[in-house]
């Protein structure tokens, strides 16, 4: 009994891996230059948003310390 269950689970796993490989071949992967450009854009946008939040926090903090 145990070998039948093990064989079924191995068969399901093998089928799953084969399907994953098939699907990954269908994906339109970005070219290296496009990947680098998108990564740089993401890092730049993240830095800009974090700088805005930091400066807003500092400004609100100074304003509140001036009021109170």
Legacy VTK file of the C-alpha trace (Angstrom):
# vtk DataFile Version 3.0
C-alpha trace
ASCII
DATASET POLYDATA
POINTS 68 float
0.000 0.000 0.000
2.715 2.480 0.939
4.496 2.032 -2.394
1.282 2.781 -4.334
0.718 5.984 -2.379
4.332 6.996 -2.786
4.200 6.285 -6.525
1.009 8.338 -6.928
2.489 11.324 -5.087
5.731 11.068 -7.076
3.676 10.877 -10.274
1.721 14.000 -9.294
4.936 15.826 -8.440
6.581 14.800 -11.707
3.533 15.891 -13.694
3.460 19.203 -11.873
7.137 19.857 -12.597
6.638 19.010 -16.278
3.742 21.469 -16.476
5.809 24.171 -14.778
8.621 23.674 -17.299
6.144 23.837 -20.222
4.554 27.022 -18.920
7.900 28.694 -18.188
8.889 28.181 -21.841
5.775 30.129 -22.900
6.701 33.161 -20.794
8.021 36.213 -22.618
11.071 36.902 -20.443
12.504 40.454 -20.591
15.833 41.138 -22.232
18.771 42.014 -19.984
18.753 45.714 -20.930
15.003 45.968 -20.282
15.394 44.215 -16.934
18.167 46.589 -15.853
16.136 49.635 -16.937
13.050 48.460 -15.063
15.108 47.679 -11.966
16.714 51.128 -12.045
13.292 52.741 -12.450
11.910 50.773 -9.506
14.858 51.659 -7.272
14.664 55.322 -8.270
10.924 55.513 -7.604
11.355 53.755 -4.254
14.079 56.200 -3.262
11.947 59.200 -4.312
8.928 57.987 -2.331
11.036 57.228 0.748
12.671 60.676 0.525
9.246 62.325 0.271
7.974 60.406 3.311
11.118 61.233 5.290
10.942 64.942 4.481
7.210 65.056 5.210
7.792 63.367 8.559
10.574 65.804 9.455
8.458 68.793 8.420
5.415 67.661 10.390
7.629 66.887 13.386
9.204 70.368 13.337
5.770 71.981 12.901
4.325 70.077 15.846
7.350 70.838 18.046
6.954 74.536 17.188
3.241 74.458 18.082
3.605 72.493 21.305
LINES 1 69
68 0 1 2 3 4 5 6 7 8 9 10 11 12 13 14 15 16 17 18 19 20 21 22 23 24 25 26 27 28 29 30 31 32 33 34 35 36 37 38 39 40 41 42 43 44 45 46 47 48 49 50 51 52 53 54 55 56 57 58 59 60 61 62 63 64 65 66 67
